[in-house]
């Protein structure tokens, strides 16, 4: 049984359908925003929007009991919260890490669309870059 079938078997169809639609939109919009982080004039707007996206994913994944997605979203949300409170520019290392995070969420989006087993989190994603540089 794939992840989509599992969700549909355990939750109301409308809730699952809404999650799939919103998740797909959020996953598709992340990459452009992450690239825009390197533009100083976009920093606060983009960090706030990315924070909202990961907060929404974390909350929905927690409700739907998608543990790995919830945990990674929470890790990224915490990192983005540090960046929200900082006036330092975002480093290339942070942008690269977030692009790798984006790849993981895109993979999960594919897993959901294809009703596949949810891919495992890549261990390298759990190493948060230095946010204080």
N, C-alpha and C positions, 0 to 999 in steps of 0.2 A: 504494500500500500504506500503510495506516495504522500507527500506532505499535504497536497491539496485535498486528496481523498480523506486523509486523516482529519483535517479541519472540518470538512463537510460532514463527516460522520459524527463529529463531537460538538459542533456548534451550529447555530441557526444559519441557514444558507445566506440570508441577507447580510448578516454580520461578516461572514467569510467573503462574500462577493465585494462588499464595501472595503474590507481590508485589502483584498487583492488589487482593487482599482487604485486605492490611495497609495499602497506600497509601491506599485508599479510607477506611478507618477513621481513619488519621492525618490525612488532609486534612479529614475531617468534624469532627474534634475540635479543630482548631487555633483556630478563631474564638473559641469560648467562653473558651479559655485566654488568648488574647491580650487579650480584654476584661478578664479577671480580673487582668491585670498591673497595672492602675491601682489595685488594692486592695493597700495596703502589707502587710497580713497574708498575702497570697497570693503576694507577689513571689518568694521563693526557691523555693517549691514549683513554681510555674508556669514560671519560667525554667528550672529543672532539667528539667521534663517536656518543654517545648518544645525544649530542647537535645537531649534523647534522641530526640525525633521527627525533628528535622532531621538528626541524626547517622545515624539508621536509614535515612532517605530517601537521604542522601548515599551511604552504603555500598551500598545496593541499586541505586541508579542507576548507581554506578560499575561494579558487577558486570555490570549489564545494558547498560552502555555507552550510557546516556542522558545524554549530555554536558551539555546545558543544565540539566537537572534537578539533576545532581550539582553543577555549579558554583554554581547559586543556593542550593542547600541548604548547601553549604560556606560561602558568604558569610554566610548567616543564622546558621549554627552558630558561626562566628567572632564575630559580633556578640553572640550570646547568651552566649558564653563571657566576653566583656567584662562583660556585665550580671551574670553569675553571680558575678563577683569584686568587684562594686561593691555598696556599701550605699546608693547613691543611688536615689531613687524613679524609676520609669520615666516618661518624659515623654509627653505627648500625641503629640508628633511621632514618637516611637519606636513607640507603639501604632498610630498611623495607618500608618506604614511597614510594620509587621508585618501589619496588616489587608490592605494592598495585596499583600504577599507571599502571604498566605493566598489572595487572589483568584487569583493566578497558579497556585498549586498546585491550587486548585479547578478552574481552567480545564484544567490538565493532566489532572486526574481525569476531567473530561468528555471530553477528547481520547482518553484510554485507553478509557473505557467505549464511546465511539462509534466506536472504531477510526479516528480522524481523524489527520491529520498533527499532530505536537506543535507547539503554538503557540509563537511566538517570545517570548523574555523581553522585557518592557517595559523600555526603557532607564532609565526613572525609578526602577525598583527597585534599580538598581545604585548609587544614591546613598544611602549609609548615613547616617542622621541622627547628630547629635552624641551620642555615648554617654556623654560625660563631664559633661553638664550637671547 
